[in-house]
């Protein structure tokens, strides 16, 4: 496959890098199999304890230099990275699609997100603003400024194997931080490819070795990062269970976290909705990336007056879905990431049936020509009540739950009645319903949309959620502040030392 050669992916790859150096060791291999055809793509040598220690030390050395570069100059490096990603967009998008299993259009879209966040970060490099405040003391000046934190540990998930890393790295770099990235062990080759691209840009600009570091492995690497007191910030994307473990470990050493965890996202379909537009948002939200987005639509809360009409539209649409090789642009749905994900999908279907759910589109594993990997499944739809235990649980697969509501208050209550709080949406042409959904008593999620689905995010707005989603924010708005430390400064330019609140302390 030519795109592997273009990205310098070899049969066996070293999995640890400080940017300008690839570290050799004798650790176990991580074999990357494509869910598209079940074939071995390549292998990556995992990071061992010695290589990890070397990487952390190198990152600390680099931070001492990198933080002194002017922020706009750091932004210029990120700008060049954006240009490099434009050059490699096609092969990198194909690798994302082939290693992870999402459609080729989504693979290209993920690379475009990386380009977009680089553009955003370049502008940000000239806008790391503080504030000035009036002091209550005579001839004193107060202001606040922001300083880089140090080494940022990034733990990313398989479903967005490159974009989420860039959301963190681009912002962290312009803020003056250095990064150590642990990609998902299910998509290690995407991390290798990105590191090669970054290295070319950094070498050309004499960026210190250690500003962009890569470590590969499983749970143990995540634990090393989380417990290391030399890494002040851990940004982790993944399951709620994983996030809780990271949170406890980092909090125990009083470190900082950005947590982007599970989602159980709903769209409310109002009686005043544009049903055709709603159909597009609901179907893409439910089956895009085979339901493996944290923002995937998992629940549809439909007004009783349009419930049967909309259900019929959904069933018809699902019959038209094309499932197969994601590199074929004619297909709508690719495979799940691996056999374990398929088993979780089947288990959730069984639990739903046992708890009283009624399937209007059955789910099953696809077999035959083109489905040899065993990872292709039929997206399915079940009628349920919101209280079912399985509905409260996030299944990372294309299972869509339908339920009725009679009033907007009831719909919003259903929307909020799950442990997760990432993305939410209402489809309505009723201004009062839309405003209520966005009000203090409306959606309790970090993302709330009107006449847009739950899936996806736009660079510029802060991405993240509440409750068991972790509370983190990445990408746009003022998310950059998470990668810096705030410092308040007071300067006395008088010839006396007056104390605050007029306190007298004279000798």
Secondary structure, DSSP 8 states (H G I E B T S, - for coil): -HHHHHTT--SEEE--B-SS-B------EEEEE-TTT--EEEEEE---HHHHHHHHHHHHHHHHHHTTS-HHHHHHHHHHHHHHHHHTHHHHHHHHHHHH---HHHHHHHHHHHHHHHHHHHHHTT-----EEE-SSTTEEEEEEEEE-SEEEEE--GGGTTHHHHHHHHHHHHHT-EEEEE--TTSHHHHHHHHHHHHHHHHHTT--TTSEEEE--SHHHHHHHHH-TT--EEEEES-HHHHHHHHHHHHHTT-EEEEE----EEEEE-TTS-HHHHHHHHHHHHHGGGG-STT-EEEEEEETTTHHHHHHHHHHHHHT--BS-TTSTT-SB---SSHHHHHHHHHHHHHHHHTT-EEEE---B--STT-TTS--B--EEEE--TT-HHHHS--SSSEEEEEEESSHHHHHHHHH-SSEESEEEEE-S-HHHHHHHHSTTS--SSEEEESS-SS---TTSEE--EETT-S--EESTTGGGGGEEEEEEEEE-SSS---GGG-----
